[in-house]
């Protein structure tokens, strides 16, 4: 049984993680006998997968609109070179 619920707000104790609150987005398969979670901070564009042991419950609240939606992929362009005369 997981200690935290989906949508719950937690604080992440990972050294290089953004400060502040994170939202639990998903349960992940256990790794090395420890429960894993996918979490997201409104301060970072990416999501993190972390062990349960680095998370603590937070009194903060994050709303769905505070989690940025992924940006659409960037389109590439090709520049053509005109011949030099």
C-alpha positions as CSV (number, residue, x, y, z in Angstrom):
1,X,0.0,0.0,0.0
2,X,1.3,3.5,-0.9
3,X,1.8,6.1,1.8
4,X,0.7,8.9,-0.6
5,X,-2.4,9.2,-2.8
6,X,-2.7,10.4,-6.4
7,X,-3.1,14.2,-6.5
8,X,-1.7,14.6,-3.0
9,X,0.8,17.5,-2.5
10,X,4.2,16.5,-1.1
11,X,7.7,18.0,-0.6
12,X,10.6,16.3,-2.4
13,X,13.9,15.8,-0.6
14,X,16.0,15.2,-3.7
15,X,19.1,17.3,-3.7
16,X,18.8,18.9,-7.2
17,X,15.0,19.1,-7.3
18,X,13.2,22.4,-7.4
19,X,12.2,23.8,-4.0
20,X,8.6,23.7,-2.9
21,X,5.6,21.5,-3.5
22,X,5.0,18.6,-5.9
23,X,1.9,16.8,-6.9
24,X,1.7,13.0,-7.0
25,X,0.8,12.1,-10.6
26,X,1.2,8.3,-10.8
27,X,2.3,5.2,-8.9
28,X,5.2,3.6,-10.6
29,X,6.5,0.0,-10.3
30,X,8.5,-0.7,-7.1
31,X,12.3,-0.5,-7.5
32,X,14.7,-2.3,-5.1
33,X,11.8,-3.0,-2.8
34,X,10.7,0.6,-2.4
35,X,7.6,2.3,-3.7
36,X,8.1,4.8,-6.5
37,X,6.0,7.8,-7.6
38,X,5.9,10.1,-10.6
39,X,5.7,13.7,-9.3
40,X,5.5,17.2,-10.9
41,X,6.4,20.7,-9.7
42,X,4.9,23.8,-11.2
43,X,8.5,25.2,-11.3
44,X,9.9,22.5,-13.6
45,X,8.8,21.5,-17.1
46,X,9.7,17.8,-16.6
47,X,8.3,15.2,-14.2
48,X,10.4,13.2,-11.7
49,X,10.3,9.6,-10.6
50,X,11.3,9.3,-7.0
51,X,11.3,6.9,-4.1
52,X,8.7,7.1,-1.4
53,X,11.4,7.7,1.2
54,X,12.4,11.1,-0.2
55,X,8.8,12.4,0.0
56,X,7.0,14.1,2.9
57,X,3.4,15.3,3.2
58,X,2.9,19.0,2.6
59,X,0.3,21.4,3.9
60,X,0.3,23.2,0.5
61,X,-2.2,22.9,-2.3
62,X,-1.5,22.7,-6.0
63,X,-4.4,23.0,-8.4
64,X,-4.6,21.3,-11.8
65,X,-4.0,24.5,-13.7
66,X,-0.7,25.1,-11.8
67,X,0.8,22.1,-13.5
68,X,2.0,23.3,-16.9
69,X,0.8,21.3,-19.8
70,X,3.5,19.9,-22.1
71,X,4.4,22.2,-25.0
72,X,3.7,20.9,-28.5
73,X,6.9,19.7,-30.3
74,X,8.8,22.4,-32.0
75,X,8.7,22.3,-35.8
76,X,11.9,22.4,-37.6
77,X,12.6,24.5,-40.7
78,X,15.2,24.1,-43.4
79,X,17.0,27.1,-44.7
80,X,17.9,27.0,-48.4
81,X,21.0,28.8,-49.5
82,X,20.8,30.9,-52.6
83,X,23.7,30.5,-55.1
84,X,26.3,33.3,-54.8
85,X,27.2,35.0,-58.2
